[in-house]
Amino acid sequence: MAAGKREQKPRPRLSSSHTGSVSKGTKKGLSSASAEGGKGAKSTNSAKSTNSAKIAKGAKSEEPRAPDVRSRCGMVAIVGRPNVGKSTLVNALLGFRLSIATPKPQTTRDRILGVLTREIAPREGEDTPPYQAQLVFLDTPGLHAAKNKLGVQMNAHAEEAARGADVIVWVTEVMARGREDDTPTAPDEETFARVKSAMRDGTPIVLALNKVDRAKDKKVLFRALEAYGKLHDFAAYVPIMAARGGEGGSSGLDRLLDEVSARLPKGPLLFPEDELTDRPERFLAAEQVREQVIRQTRDEIPYAIAVTIDSWEEPSNAKQVTRIEATVHVDKEAQRKIVIGQGGERIKHIGMAARMSIEATLGRRIHLALYVRVEEGWAHDERKLAELGYQGPNPK
């Protein structure tokens, strides 16, 4: 199949059905600090929005395109162990920062859907017009040994994505410099065994070997690919550098898209051509706040943090700002103090960085106020997980 063209997307806009706000209510025991660093008491409603409006890449076409019988479309599960670059890869393929990414493993907690519709050129010598391929990516949490109910849910999301996929992209990485053995590690083998156990028979699996810039000696790369070939007869073997964001032909991302597109089933597009994700703005905003908490507290705060959007008020005209209030939920009182920081300095910097990130995503000015609340043991409690918006792939 001839190579398809992957273009950098313009900043997506929100479809009109998404606008609105969440009503406020009373929440007891909430400690707060605004994004500007102030401290005080505040009551808000922590109910997570269920709005399922879509993020779109641009203005929708006035007339829908007639179905092309040659088009290909399918679900593409991006799976692997934690911290191998799955979310970085999805962002690079989409040309849009959909999933948050940090140096810490297990940053991704949900199954996040991203849609890429690309044009496929005819093979050389064919006198036919281009046709479309729509890749519906499912960014998934890294498969790991779960230590709490949140971890169990994360693994379930990844396994369910593999089970329902038309194509699986298994992401792993070239081993760190100084490691003499190029064979897959035990965690790699365990992760792959879980993927194979979950997937349907006959589902093609494409190996994406990430961080190949670590292999300064090409012989190391070849030995690694040969070793993974002994683990499974992959449909394709593609060395990539996801962190490059698709810049330059040497990143391997165009070839990866071509290999996946060629293995999608023929059929009509599942989503409009200009649609990017099924996630609402509120989800993206909450994730970007959580990303900044992880980045700015580093090793001081473990993964027992969650973020909910308490209030979302759209302005009456384009010159005003969208006002957002969010709560950072932590597991212990000591963690609350760390997040707020001395005199509210840390929460101020978290809020400033998150605000800039959200503004870049939404394409408009916002005002962000952050509050911090202690929710002891929430990662072990199914009821609290549900209240914070975390549920398995098949909630009751």
N, C-alpha and C positions, 0 to 999 in steps of 0.2 A: 504493500500500500504506500502510495506517495505520502511524503511528509505533509502534515497539516500545519497551518500557521497559528502560532500562539502569540497573541498580542497583549501588551500591558493594558489593563482595563482602566477606564476613568473611574474616579471615585463614585461608588454607587449612591443612589439616592433612595429615600424611603417612599414606598408607595403610599398613596393618600389614605388608605384604610387603616394605617398603623397609628395615626396620631391620636392623642388622648392622654389621660392622666389616671393615676391610681389614687383612689380615695384614701385619706388619712384616717388613722384611728388611734387607739391608745395602746401603748406597749410599756409594760412596767419593767423597772430595773435596768433602764438603758442609760449607759454613760455615753457622753458625746463629745466630739471635738470637730469643729467645722474645718473645711479644707483650707480656710485662711488661718487656722491655728487657734481659734478661740475655744474655750471650754465652757460647758454648761449642761443643763438638762434639756432633753427634747423627747417628745413622744411622737412616734410615727407608726404607720402600719407596715409590717414587714411582709405582707402577702406578696408573693412573686407573681408578676404579670403572666397571664395565660394568652395574651394577645399573640396570634400566630401570623401576623402580617409579614410580608416578604420584604427583603432588601433587594433593590433592583440595581442593575449596572447603569442604566440611563433611561431616557424616555422610551416608553413602549411604542412600538410601531402601530400606526393607525389601523392597518389591515393585517390580520394574521396570515403567515405564509402557508400555502397549501402543503399538506404532508408530502414528503419525498420518500418514495418507497425504498430508496437506497440508503436512507439515513440509518445511523446506528445510535443506540442509546442504552445505558445500563448503569447499575450501581457498582462502584469501585471502592472496595474496603481497603483503607490504608492501615495496616496492622504491623505489630512488632513489639519488642520489649520497650520499656521506658527509656527516654532520653536518647533515642537514635536519630531524631530529627523528623518525626512524622508530621508534626504541625508546621514546622518550617517548610517542609516539602509541599504540603497542601497550599500554604500561603504563596509559595513561589509559583506553583502551577496555576493558581487562580489569578495571580497578579494583584492580589488584595489581601490585606492582613485580617483574615477571618478568625483564626485561632490564636490565642495568646501562646507565647513560648518563652520559657525561662531556662537558665542553666540547670535547674533542679528537675529530677525525674518526677513523673506522675503529675505534671502540671495540668494536662488535659483530663477532665473528669467526665465529660459527656460525649455522646456521639454527635459530632458536628457535621452538618451537611453543607457541601459547597458545590455549586454547579458551574461547569465550564462547557460552553458550546463553541465548537471550533469548526472551521471549514476544512474539508479534506480535498486536496487537488487530485485530479485523475492521474493514473499511472502514465508514464511516458509513452506516447504513441496512441493513447486513448483519446478519441474525439467526443468526450462527454463533459458536461458542466461539473463544477465542484459540487460536493454534497456535504451534509453536516454530520458531525458526531457529537453527542452530548454525554459528557462524563459526569456522573453524579458521585462526587467523592464523599466518603464517610471517614472523617478524621476520628480516630478512636483513642481511648486511654491505652497506655502501655500495659501489656499483660504482665502480671507480677504476682507474687505470693501475698495475697490479701491479709491484712492484719485487723481489719474492722469491717463493718457492714458497708461503709462507703467503698472500700476496696473491692468487696464482692460485687457491688453494683457496677463499678468501673470495668471489671473483667467481663461481666455479663454483657455490657454494651459492646465491647470489642468482639466477643464471641458471636453475638447476634448479628453484628455487621458482617462478619465473615460468612455466617450461615446464609444470609440473604443476598450476598454479592454475586454479580455476574463475572467480575474479575477481581482478584485479590492482588494487591501490591504489598509484598512482605518487605519491610524496610529493616535493614540491619546496617552495620557500619564496619569500615576497615578498622582493625584493632589499633589501639593507641601506640604511638611510637615507643620502641624499646621492647615490645612484646615479640618474642621469637616465634611463637606458634601462630600460624595463619588459619588454623582450622576453626570452625564455629565453636563458640563457647557453650558450656552446659546450659546457661540461661537461654541462649539462642535455640538450642535443640529442644528445650522444654517448651519455649514459646511456640516454636513451629509445630510441635506435636499437638499443642492445644488448638492451633489454627486448623490443622488437618482434621482433628477430631470434630470440630464445629462445622466445617464447610460441607457443602453438598458435593457428591461425587462428580468428578469431571470439571469442576470449576478451575479455570486456568489461573496459575499463580505466577506473577512476574516478580523476580528478585530485583530490588533496588538497593544496590550496595552504596551507601552514603559515605561522605567524608573521605572520598578517594584521594584528596589532596594530601592525606597523611602518608600515602604510599609513594614516597619519593622514588623508590626503585619499582619500576613497572613489573618486575618479576614477582614482587610481593602481591601486587594486585592480581596478577594472573593465577598465582597459587591460591589466593583467597577465593577467586571465582571457581577454580577447579574443586576446591574443598566443599564449597556450597553445592556444587553440582553433584557431589556424592551424597549430600543430605537429601536432595530431591531433584527430579527432572523438571526444572522450571520451564515455563513457556518462553521466557526470555530472561537474559541476564544483562542488567543495565547499570553501569557505574555512574554515579551522580555526585554532584556537589550542591545540595539543596540550599546551603547558606549563601550561595552566590545570588539567589533570588532570580535565577533564570538569565543572568547577564552572561552573554558570550555563549558560543556554540559548544564550548567544552564542558558546560555544566551537566550535560546529559539529559536535561529535562525535556527537550524537544523529542529526543528519541524515545524517552519513556512514554510520552503522550502518544506517539505513533504506535508503539507496541501495545499499549492498552486499548487505543481506539480500534485497532485491527481485530481485537478479540471481543469487542462488544457485540451483543446480538443485534440484528437488524430490526428496526422498529421505529415508531414515531417518537418524537421528543416528549419527555415526561414533564418538562418545565418550559415556560416561555423562554425565548432566546436571551432576553435581557435579565433573567433572574439569576441571582447569585447565591442566595441561601434561604432556608425556611425559618431561620432564627430571627426573632424580633430585635429591635434596637435595645430594648431593656436587657436582654441576655448579653449582647455584645458589650454594653456599658458596664454591667456587673463584672464580667470577665476581665475587662481592662482595669477596673479597680483592684480586683484580686491579683492581677499580674504585678501591679505596682507594690502591693503589700508584700508579695513574695520577694520581689527584687530588692526592696529597700529595707526589709528586716533580715534578709539573707538567712544566716543559720540561727538567728535568735528565735524565730517562730517556726514550729513544725508545720505540717500540712493541715492541721486542724483549724483552718480558717475558711469561712464562706462569706459571700457577699449577696445581699438582697437589695433590690430597689424598692424603696419605701414610697417615694412620690416622684411623679413625672408630670410636669406642667408645661404644656406647649404655649408659646407666646401668641398674642392676638395678631401680631404683625411680624414680618420678616426681620425688622430692625431690632427686635427685642431678643432676649436669650431664653433658651430652654432651661428650666430649673429642675435639677435632679437632686434627690436626697437618697442616700444609700447607707446601709449598716454593714459594718465588718463584724462578723461573728467569730469569736475566739473561744478556746476551750477552758482557759484559766484566767484568773484575775491578773496574774503576773504578765500574761501575754497582752492583756488589754493595756497595761501600762507601757509595755514595749511599743505597741502600735501607735499609741498617742504620743509617746516621747516626752522629754522634759519641756514643760511649758507649751505642749501641743506642737512642737517643732516637726516631729516626724510625720504626724497625720497631715500637717500642712504641706509637706513636700510630697507625700503620697497623693494628696488631693490635687496638687498642681500638675504633677506628671500624668495622673489619670485624666484630668480635665483636658489636657492637650491631646492625649491619645484619643479620647472620645470625640473631641471636636474634629480631629483629622478623619475619623471614621464617618461621622454624621454630616460633616461639611457645613456646620453652623456653630455659632457660639453657644456655650452652655455655662451655667453656674452650678457648681457641684458642692454639696455639703455632705460630709462623712461623719458617721457616728460609730461607736464601738460598743458591742454588747457581749457579755460572757454567756455562753451556752455550753455548760459543762457536759461532756460526753456525747455531743451531737453526732459525731462520726460513727458512734456505736449504736445509735438509737434510730430505728426505722421511722418512727413517727416524726422525730425532729428532722431527719433527713428529708422527709416529704415536705415538711413545713418550709425548709430552706430551698426547695425546688429540686432535690436530688431523688430520682426514682430509677429503678431498673428498667430495662427495655420493655418489659411486659408488666406494668404496674397493675395491682388489683383494683 
